[in-house]
Amino acid sequence: MTCDELKQQVRERTREVHLLHRISESISSTLEQSVVLKHIVEVVVEVTKADACLLYLISEGKDELILRASKNPHPRLIGRVSIGLGEGITGWVAREKVPVVIPRHASDDARFKFFHRLPEDRYQAFVSVPIISKGEMVGVINVQHKRSKRYTEETLALLLTIANQVGGAIANARLYDDMRQKARRLETLSQVSETVASNRLIEDVLQLIVTMTAQLMNSKICSIMLVDPDSRELRITATQSLSDAYRRKPPLKVGQSMSGRAVQEQRPVYVPDVTAEGGFFYRDLAIQEGLHSLLSVPMLMKDNAIGVINVYTSTHHVFSGEEIKTLQAIANQSAVAIEHTRLLEKSFEMQEALEVRKQVERAKGFLMASKGLSESEAFRLMQRQSMNLRKSMREIADAIILSEELQQATHS
């Protein structure tokens, strides 16, 4: 080895050490997952001089990989692209936990999968390395070049070192995100409980609930639909969406579409992509509003579904078991608030009916005493006056009582 070659090798090793040090500093400076992933792809692009870098993370169910960070291509598709375990080169790398290096014609590889929305279909060279932490699959880093490229053993070794180094950081960041989400869920459930127990009007209560739920679930649209007991139709009662098109959405029959199924079957219904779901009634509206995944949860009260809470996301989202439980708790608390309001309304109606009956009985007594009528004759007289004057029995009774009280006051 010549002196110049030795110097070049030293420079390369120094550069690699510097890059690894940068990664170590960046991933130890924050637990924010999005920031950690952004730093990783930026350094990988710098190391490999790549035209593109994509970072996929394994889903909670460990059955698919979801695009979580990228450098250069399609940032709007982050969170919306998913690959099944074993599907395509990326899925194969995740399943087998071994790297793949393709210096040219990457799309000719039998494992390659075309994504017609993604520009990587046109890339020639492709390196995919697994991200592993404590023996567990965390994700996959893909490095792509538009032209053919021979990847050196040193470059591949450095990529594997980076993947091993960041695996723990990504796992910690995900754990931090999970803990933060749990804290937010508990806080939201507490706020919902306080709202339900408040003296606000039911319309205000439901509006606050959809607003808080949308913030918690990071959803583009959250809505509450209640069942009309007479027509058995689901109608939007509250939503935080500003879209007139969504607010004017026609009602659904129980059993129709996803919301109607959730009510009929009394269980949560999840749809990965409403724009591709044949049983979803309003696909055109979903496309217009930019909606993607849906979780529809019934509002249960004593084994009876009185409505549903819908949560739509603008990107592909697999709702975790914790998210589903939280939304079910919110839905059931909302059902309690609605049922409590309905009971109060019935109580008020009963009180009103009792008051009317008391007034009618008192008015009948005055007529019987002043005109010498029997009870049935006095009641029929009041009924005729009610029909002829188009006044309620309460109004007729009040007028009779007022007239009698005025006469008594005059004679006294």
WOTAPE-V973191 format. One record per helix or strand of 3 or more residues. SS is the DSSP state (H for helix, E for strand). FROM is the first residue (numbers start at 1). TO is the last residue. If there is no record, write none. Layout:
BEGIN
ss = [SS,SS]
from = [FROM,FROM]
to = [TO,TO]
END
This chain:
BEGIN
ss = [H,H,E,E,H,E,H,E,H,H,E,E,H,H,E,E,H,H,E,H,H,E,E,H,H,H]
from = [3,33,52,64,75,82,88,100,106,119,125,136,153,202,221,233,244,257,269,274,283,294,304,321,375,393]
to = [28,48,58,71,77,84,96,102,108,122,133,145,197,217,227,239,247,265,271,276,289,301,312,371,389,411]
END
